[in-house]
Amino acid sequence: MYKRYFGFLEKPFGKTPDPRFLFPGSGHEEALARLEFAIEEREVALLTGGIGCGKSTLSRALMDRVGESYRFCFIVNPRLNATEFLRTVASLLGVHKRADSKGELITQINRELYETSEKNICPVLVIDEAQMIDEPEVFDEIRLLTNFQLDDRNLLSIIIMGQPELREMLSMPRFEPLRQRISLHYNLMPLSPEETMDYIDFRLEAAGGCPGLFTPDAVQKIFSLTGGVPRKINSMATNALLVAFGNDAALVDSSVIDEIKDEMMS
């Protein structure tokens, strides 16, 4: 449909966290650099940000950037009890016959981490949507995973990602031991008005199109309606392209945004 009309090779505002479309804004670049440093040092990192700010895309881009000496293990639904969490970690690390008890699971994980280390590979455990963890014991198990180490280095790195309320959760006194293990904290903010323009143009070009397809007044309205949240920008920009295509328009201007805004914000 609109891809051929506007000369795109692929959809510029897709919903999947494709690292090729990671916008190199100052906030995202700084977050990526800090995360890269954290896993190189095999530390624990905490990345927070509002819904749709790009945390998942950052983690995929990080995986592409650091190469094959790191094995990424993603937990995308952490609403587990402590034993289920350890079984999931063991499975992601490659343990085929997982034990039933926590003690045996920890032994299996420890053995697998040592064997992985001998291959010069560092596992990176990425726990997404960590604000959904409803059993405090799971955070205790995350902390205990940092005890697996050699004399000179940890055997894995851990990235805990979630919405801003995760910081409030972890501020509780009982999580002080875990907080002390977190060496990097970063909160990903929405885009500014200027970054919103650059973001849209960047994704247009990444999809094979040309920048400037969205007029400045259209971008300003998109920013006002989305607050600079990338996922909301993607949704509104996609719908704007569909309307412009249907109208045989060469550009997306503010009138197109006015046409879709009520539907998008309802």
Number of C-alpha atoms within 10 A of each C-alpha: 8 15 17 11 13 19 13 17 14 14 16 22 22 15 11 10 17 13 17 13 20 19 23 14 15 11 16 21 14 14 22 20 12 17 24 18 14 20 22 15 14 22 22 27 24 22 24 26 19 16 16 18 22 21 25 20 20 22 24 16 18 19 17 13 12 13 9 12 11 18 19 20 17 17 18 13 13 20 17 17 15 18 19 15 21 26 24 19 20 23 15 18 20 15 17 10 11 16 17 12 11 16 11 12 20 21 13 21 23 18 14 17 23 18 13 18 17 10 10 12 17 23 22 23 23 21 21 23 21 23 21 15 19 13 13 14 15 20 20 15 17 19 19 14 21 18 12 16 16 10 5 6 11 18 24 27 23 24 22 21 24 22 21 16 15 20 17 9 15 16 13 10 9 13 15 11 13 18 18 10 14 17 13 16 16 17 19 18 15 21 23 15 17 13 18 24 22 19 22 23 20 20 22 25 16 21 20 16 21 15 16 15 17 23 14 15 14 22 23 19 18 27 22 11 17 21 16 24 21 22 19 20 23 21 15 22 22 17 20 26 23 17 18 21 19 11 10 10 14 12 17 23 19 18 14 20 25 14 13 15 17 9 10 14 10 5
